[in-house]
């Protein structure tokens, strides 16, 4: 919780910012001692409370943020981006925030743009605001081409046939209203949480809008601001997306392939019997193929039924 002396400072900031909304800036951070001070100080100019989730850092990230007046939530060990977001959402609810703005700790996002994301919520235009690097033609100028390609692929896969077609599914610069904080939840601990949240937003009926943002991928001294491995990041996101899609509709995405696998296994079995009728010998490869396809099919169908039952149960509990 925020101490009394911190609350007094926050009230002063409330007057300076000139808004009745309590704005909390949430910063997930892991070993970002070189940039965290700049990000915290910048966010404090545009948010009433800055909360940093120190996700098991081995450096001075948490200590620096705390000394600068940020509320620090510490994880004993590195649990992942999604786990950090979950902690930030929880603390924002505890602080009774009207708006939670999340931004990266590595300096990619400009804290001065926080008001751009808060404004649509303040005006009642949206419940969730996404900062997009592709909304403005110049927003992704500093982004490497391979990252642009990767983000666009993930965005296309994320959008699918959903009613909320976003232009940047991987931006961590987002704003969530009080209603969004109350209704949205996530279970992904890794980078897939960003995709999971978008799917949850689509299901919740919350109004969504995008605002153009800038993003810095290289500092003035030439240092890298992004520490994520692009290949493992992309593979992890795609796997998370597949998992979410399958969990959302297990019967068509697992059940039908399971039935097809069993059918193929039966065909191999018939083929094997025909060979045995002619040669009186069992062809081992064909027999193994038949058994394998049938077992895989039964496994997929049972998994689909289990996931479907869990989904139905969780829906009833929410109601």
N, C-alpha and C positions, 0 to 999 in steps of 0.2 A: 504493500500500500504506500501511497505518497505521504511523506511526513508533513507536519503542520507548516514548517518553514518553506517546504517546497510548494505547498498549496498557496501561500501568500505570494510567492514569486509567480505562480501560474496566473493568479488574479491580475497581477500587473501586466502580464503578457496578454491576457484576455482584453484588457483595455487598449493595449497597443495594436492588437490585430483587428479590433473593431468588429467582432462578430459574436453572436450569442451562442454559436455552436462550439462545443468543446472538441477541439481537433487534436488527435493523438497521432504522432508520427511513429511508425513501427519499423525498426531496422534489424533484419536478421543479419548476424555477423559471425564470421569464423576466420580467425587470424587476420584481422584487418587493422592492425595497430598503426599502419602507415597512413590510412585514409579516414579512420573512424572519427577523429577529432574534427576534420573539415566537414564531414557529413552531419555530425551532431550539431555543431555550431550553426551550420546553415539551416538545419531543420528547426532549431529553436527560434529562429526569426519568424517562422511561419506556422508553427504549431504550439499549442499550449503545453503539451507534455511530449517528451521524446522518450520512447521506450526502446531499449536495445536488447535483443536476445543474443547473449554471448553463447553460441552453440558449441561449447566445449573447446574454446580457443586455448592454445598453448602459449600464446603471447600476452601482451598487455591490453588487448582490445577492451575487455570488460572494465578494467581499472581506469583506463583513460576516459571511457564513456561516463563512468560513475563520477569521476572528479569534475567533469564538465557539467554535471547536474542532470544527466539522463537517469531514468529509472532502468536498472539493469536486471534482466531475468537471466539466470545462469543455468546452463545444462552441464551436468557433470562430465559428459562425454559428447563428442560430435554425433548428432542424431540426424542431421540433414536439413535441407531448406524447408521442407514441409513441416517438420517437427518444430522448427523455429517459428514458422507462421502460426502454427497452432498455439504456441505459447503467447505470441503477440496478440492473437485474437482473444485469448482468455484474459490477458491483462487489460486489454482495451474494454472488455465487458465489465471487469471489476472496477475500472475507473469511470464507468458509465459514459464512455465516449460517444459523442454524436457522429463523429467521423474518424475512421482509422485510415491513414495514408501509409502504405508500405513503400519503401524504397531501398535500394541496395546500399550496402556499406562500402563498396569498392570505389565509389566516386563516379560511377557511370551516370547516375541521375543527378539532376540539378535541383537541390532543395528549394530554390527560388521559384520553381514551377509548381510547388505544392498548392498554392491558391488556385491554379488552373484546374486542378482535379477536385478541389473542394467546392468550387463555385456551382457546378451543376447539381450537387447534392443540396447545397444551401438554397438554391432556387427551386428545388423540388422537381427538377427535370429528370433526375436519375437516382437510383439506389446504389448503383455501382458505376464507377468511372474508371476506364482503362486508359492509361497513357500509351499512345501508339507512336512507334518510331517510323511508321509508314503512312500516317495520316497526312503528314507534310512531306513533300518531295525531298526536302533537305534534312529531314529528321534522322535518316540512316546513312548520311554521308560518310561518317567515320566508321561505320560497321564494315568489317571485312566481307568480301563478296560471298565467301563460303558460309558465313554466318547468316547473311541475308537469305541465301538459298535455303539453308536449314530451317530458319524461322518461318519462311513462307510455306515450306512443306508441312511443318508441324501445324501451322495455322490452318492450312487447307484440310488436313486430316481432322483437326479439332472441330472445325466448323461443320464438316459433314453436311447433313441436311437440317442442322439446327436452325432455329429461328433467329438466333443472334449471330450473325456473320461478322466476326471481328477481323480487323486487319493485322493485329499483332497479338497472337495468343501467348507469347513468351515474355512480355514485358512485366517486370516486377514492380513497376511504378503504378500503383492502383489506389483507389479510394473506395471505402466501404461505409455506407450509412449505418445508423444504429439498427435499422430493420435488417439490413444485410448481415450484420454481426450476430443478430439473434437467430437468423434462419440458416446461415451457411456453416457447414462443418466439413472437415476433410480427414482422411485417414492415411493418405500418402505421406511418408516421411521425407521422401526425396524430392527431386525437381519436378516430378510428375504432379505435385500438388497444384501447380499453376493451371495445368490442364483440368485436374479434378475440380478445382474451384469454378472454372468456366462452365463445366457441365452442370455443376450444382446451381450456378446462377441461372442457366437456361431453364432448368426444371422449376426453379423457385418462383418464376414470374416477375422477378425484379427488373425494373427498367435499367437498361445499360446504355451508356454512351461512351464514345472515345474522344479524347482530346490529343492534339499533336504535342509531342515532347521531343526534346533533344536527348542524345545519348552519347557520352564520351567514351571512346574505346582506347584512346591513347592520351596520356597527359602531356603537358607542355614540355616535359623533360624526356618524353618518349617511353615512359614506363607503361606496362600493360595494366589496365584497370580490371580486366576480366581474368579471373584465375581458374575458370572452369575449363576442363578438357572438352573441346567441342564434339569429338567423336563419342566419348562415353556419355556426354550430356545428351546428345541426339538419340543414341540408342536407348538410353534410359527413359527418355520421354516417349519414344515410340512404343516401348514395352508397357509403360504405364497407360498409354492411350489404348492399346489393345486390351489390357486388363480391364480398364474401365468400360470399354465397349462390350466386352464379353460378359462382365458382371451385370451390365444394364439390360442386355437381351441374351441371356444364356441359351435359351431353347433354340433360336435360329442359328446362333453362332457356334454352338457346341453340339446341340442335339441333332441337327440335320447332318453335319459332317460325321457324327457318330453313326447315324443310320446308314450313310453312304459307306462308311468303313466296314460295317457289318455285312452289307450287301456285297462289297468287293471280296470280303473274306469267304462268304458263302460261294461266290463264283469260283474262287481258287479251290475251294473244297470240292465242288462239282468237277472241276477240271482234273483234280487229283484222282477222284474216283474213276473218271473215264480212262485215265492213264493206267490205273491199277487193273481195270477190267480188261485192258488189252495186253499188258505186260506182266500182270500179277506181282508188280513191284511198286512200293510206295516211293515217290519222288520226294526226298527230304525237303528240298528247297520250297517246293510248292506247298507242302504240308505246313512248314513253318510260316510261310507267307499267309496262309489261310488262318492259322491260329493267331498270328500277330494282329492282322486286320480286325478279327472278331474281338479280341481282347481290348484293342485300342478303341473300337467302337463302343463297347460296353462301358469302358472307363469314361469316355467323353459324354455319353448319355447320362450316366450316374452323376457326373460332375455338374452337368447342365441342370438336372432335376434338383440337386442339392442347392445350387446357387439360386435357382428360381424359388425354392422354398424359403431360403434365407431372405431373399428380396421381398417376398410377400409378407413374411413375418415382421421384418423391419418396417414395412409400410404400415401394417396394422398397429404396431407399437407407437409410431409417430402420430397416428390419428387418435 
